[in-house]
Amino acid sequence: MKHFTALTLSALLASAAVPAFAQEKGDFLLGLGLGWIEPDSATTTAVGRVSADGALSPTITVEYFIAKNVGIELLASLPFEHDVDLAGAGQVGEVKHLPPTLSLQYHFTNSSAFTPFVGVGVNYTYFFDEKGKGPLAGVSLDLDDSWGLALHAGADYAISEKSAVRLDVRYIDIETDVKVGGAQIGKVKIDPWVFNVAYVMKF
């Protein structure tokens, strides 16, 4: 019995020593990380089945808490660069994009080091520097900018009361009209998953 009581007391003391990463109204979070964007599927167009590969880029998030546990977050990044493939022809293009995303988020109250959160928002994807490659070398390639829904979930692991390591994932609805040589070939659904790891600081 004494042994059990000692173990229980040790566990309570250990849990009490874990820093909390609570958020109050007026708090500001800054996150610096790396994001991997993975397109969810290929799309059949007028010229065949089109797909894009995954890409890695540094990310930055800023979040302001408008109420306890409730924040508005903006995701930004350096450009992501993708190879565009056409079934049976290999790489036919290359494109860069920026995916700024604004989300309303709820951070669950938790006394442990882990603080999970969920969010929903809107994404704007800006495509640029499109280039034809391989069979389309020298042919113009154009992707329209996109607006879409974004879903977000993740968790912060507190290092201290002012900092944490964050792991999170987003699903973004990205659909763009594609033109090759000035002729529209159809809509391409990218619908990527975005996986991110970041160091988060509270101010």
C-alpha positions as CSV (number, residue, x, y, z in Angstrom):
1,M,0.0,0.0,0.0
2,K,2.8,2.4,0.9
3,H,4.6,1.5,-2.4
4,F,1.4,2.2,-4.3
5,T,0.9,5.5,-2.5
6,A,4.5,6.6,-3.3
7,L,4.1,5.8,-7.0
8,T,0.8,7.7,-7.1
9,L,2.4,10.7,-5.4
10,S,5.4,10.6,-7.7
11,A,3.1,10.6,-10.7
12,L,1.1,13.5,-9.4
13,L,4.3,15.5,-8.8
14,A,5.6,14.7,-12.2
15,S,2.4,15.8,-13.9
16,A,2.4,19.0,-11.9
17,A,5.9,19.7,-13.1
18,V,4.8,19.6,-16.8
19,P,4.5,23.1,-18.1
20,A,1.1,24.2,-19.5
21,F,0.7,26.0,-22.8
22,A,-2.6,27.8,-22.1
23,Q,-3.9,30.6,-24.2
24,E,-5.8,33.6,-22.9
25,K,-7.5,36.5,-24.7
26,G,-4.8,38.9,-26.1
27,D,-2.1,36.2,-26.4
28,F,-0.1,36.1,-29.6
29,L,1.6,32.9,-31.0
30,L,4.4,32.8,-33.6
31,G,5.3,29.5,-35.2
32,L,8.3,28.7,-37.4
33,G,8.4,25.4,-39.1
34,L,8.6,23.1,-42.1
35,G,5.6,22.0,-44.1
36,W,5.2,19.1,-46.5
37,I,2.3,19.5,-49.0
38,E,1.1,16.3,-50.6
39,P,-1.5,16.5,-53.4
40,D,-4.4,14.0,-52.7
41,S,-5.1,12.7,-56.2
42,A,-4.7,13.0,-59.9
43,T,-7.3,14.5,-62.2
44,T,-8.5,13.5,-65.7
45,T,-8.4,16.4,-68.2
46,A,-8.8,16.9,-71.9
47,V,-5.2,15.9,-72.5
48,G,-5.1,13.0,-70.0
49,R,-4.6,12.3,-66.3
50,V,-2.6,15.1,-64.6
51,S,-0.9,14.9,-61.1
52,A,1.6,16.8,-59.1
53,D,4.3,15.6,-56.7
54,G,4.8,16.6,-53.0
55,A,6.9,19.6,-51.9
56,L,8.7,20.9,-48.8
57,S,9.0,24.5,-47.7
58,P,9.5,26.7,-44.6
59,T,6.3,27.9,-43.0
60,I,5.3,30.7,-40.6
61,T,2.1,31.0,-38.6
62,V,0.8,33.9,-36.5
63,E,-2.2,33.6,-34.3
64,Y,-4.0,36.1,-32.1
65,F,-6.4,35.0,-29.4
66,I,-9.7,36.8,-29.5
67,A,-11.0,34.9,-26.5
68,K,-9.7,32.2,-24.1
69,N,-8.7,29.2,-26.2
70,V,-10.1,30.8,-29.4
71,G,-7.6,32.3,-32.0
72,I,-7.4,33.6,-35.5
73,E,-4.4,32.1,-37.3
74,L,-2.7,33.1,-40.6
75,L,-0.5,30.5,-42.3
76,A,2.2,31.7,-44.7
77,S,5.2,30.1,-46.3
78,L,8.0,30.4,-48.9
79,P,6.9,29.1,-52.3
80,F,6.2,25.4,-52.8
81,E,7.5,24.0,-56.1
82,H,5.8,21.0,-57.8
83,D,6.5,18.9,-60.9
84,V,3.4,18.3,-63.0
85,D,3.1,14.9,-64.6
86,L,0.8,13.7,-67.4
87,A,0.0,10.0,-67.5
88,G,2.0,8.2,-70.2
89,A,4.2,11.3,-70.9
90,G,6.0,11.9,-67.6
91,Q,6.9,15.4,-66.4
92,V,5.2,18.1,-68.5
93,G,5.4,21.1,-66.3
94,E,6.7,22.8,-63.2
95,V,4.8,25.3,-61.0
96,K,5.3,27.3,-57.8
97,H,2.5,28.4,-55.5
98,L,1.9,30.3,-52.2
99,P,-1.0,29.0,-50.0
100,P,-1.9,31.7,-47.4
101,T,-4.6,30.3,-45.1
102,L,-6.7,32.1,-42.5
103,S,-8.4,29.9,-39.8
104,L,-10.5,30.2,-36.8
105,Q,-9.2,27.8,-34.2
106,Y,-10.2,26.3,-30.8
107,H,-7.5,25.1,-28.4
108,F,-8.8,22.6,-25.9
109,T,-8.1,23.2,-22.2
110,N,-5.6,20.6,-21.0
111,S,-3.5,20.4,-17.8
112,S,-0.9,18.1,-19.4
113,A,1.9,19.1,-21.8
114,F,-0.2,18.2,-24.8
115,T,-2.7,20.8,-26.0
116,P,-4.8,19.7,-29.0
117,F,-6.6,22.1,-31.3
118,V,-8.9,22.2,-34.3
119,G,-9.6,24.9,-36.9
120,V,-11.5,25.8,-40.0
121,G,-10.8,28.5,-42.5
122,V,-10.3,29.7,-46.0
123,N,-7.3,29.2,-48.3
124,Y,-6.1,31.4,-51.2
125,T,-3.6,29.7,-53.5
126,Y,-1.5,31.9,-55.8
127,F,0.1,30.0,-58.7
128,F,3.1,31.5,-60.5
129,D,6.2,30.8,-62.5
130,E,4.5,28.0,-64.5
131,K,6.7,26.3,-67.1
132,G,6.2,23.6,-69.7
133,K,8.6,20.8,-69.5
134,G,9.4,17.6,-71.5
135,P,6.8,17.3,-74.3
136,L,5.5,20.8,-73.4
137,A,8.8,22.5,-73.3
138,G,8.4,26.0,-74.8
139,V,4.6,25.7,-74.5
140,S,2.8,28.2,-72.1
141,L,1.3,26.7,-69.0
142,D,-1.2,28.7,-66.8
143,L,-3.0,27.8,-63.6
144,D,-5.7,30.1,-62.2
145,D,-5.6,31.1,-58.6
146,S,-7.9,29.2,-56.2
147,W,-10.1,29.9,-53.2
148,G,-11.2,27.0,-51.0
149,L,-12.1,25.5,-47.6
150,A,-9.3,24.5,-45.2
151,L,-9.6,22.2,-42.2
152,H,-6.9,22.1,-39.5
153,A,-6.0,19.8,-36.5
154,G,-2.9,19.3,-34.4
155,A,-1.4,19.5,-31.0
156,D,1.2,21.5,-29.1
157,Y,3.7,19.9,-26.7
158,A,4.8,22.4,-24.2
159,I,8.5,23.0,-23.6
160,S,7.8,25.8,-21.2
161,E,4.9,28.2,-20.5
162,K,6.0,30.3,-23.4
163,S,7.1,27.8,-26.1
164,A,6.0,24.5,-27.6
165,V,6.6,22.0,-30.4
166,R,3.7,21.8,-32.8
167,L,2.6,18.9,-35.0
168,D,-0.4,19.6,-37.3
169,V,-2.1,18.6,-40.5
170,R,-4.4,20.5,-42.8
171,Y,-6.7,19.5,-45.7
172,I,-7.1,22.2,-48.3
173,D,-9.6,22.4,-51.1
174,I,-7.6,23.6,-54.1
175,E,-9.1,23.4,-57.6
176,T,-7.7,25.3,-60.5
177,D,-8.4,25.9,-64.2
178,V,-5.4,24.9,-66.4
179,K,-4.5,26.2,-69.8
180,V,-1.9,24.7,-72.1
181,G,-0.8,26.8,-75.0
182,G,-3.7,29.2,-74.3
183,A,-6.3,26.4,-74.5
184,Q,-8.2,25.4,-71.4
185,I,-7.8,21.7,-70.7
186,G,-10.1,21.5,-67.7
187,K,-10.1,21.8,-63.9
188,V,-7.4,20.1,-61.8
189,K,-8.2,19.2,-58.2
190,I,-5.1,19.3,-56.1
191,D,-6.8,19.0,-52.7
192,P,-3.6,18.5,-50.7
193,W,-2.8,17.4,-47.2
194,V,-0.3,19.7,-45.5
195,F,1.8,18.2,-42.7
196,N,3.8,20.7,-40.6
197,V,6.2,20.7,-37.6
198,A,7.0,23.9,-35.9
199,Y,8.5,25.7,-32.9
200,V,5.8,27.9,-31.4
201,M,6.4,30.9,-29.2
202,K,3.8,32.8,-27.1
203,F,3.9,36.5,-26.5
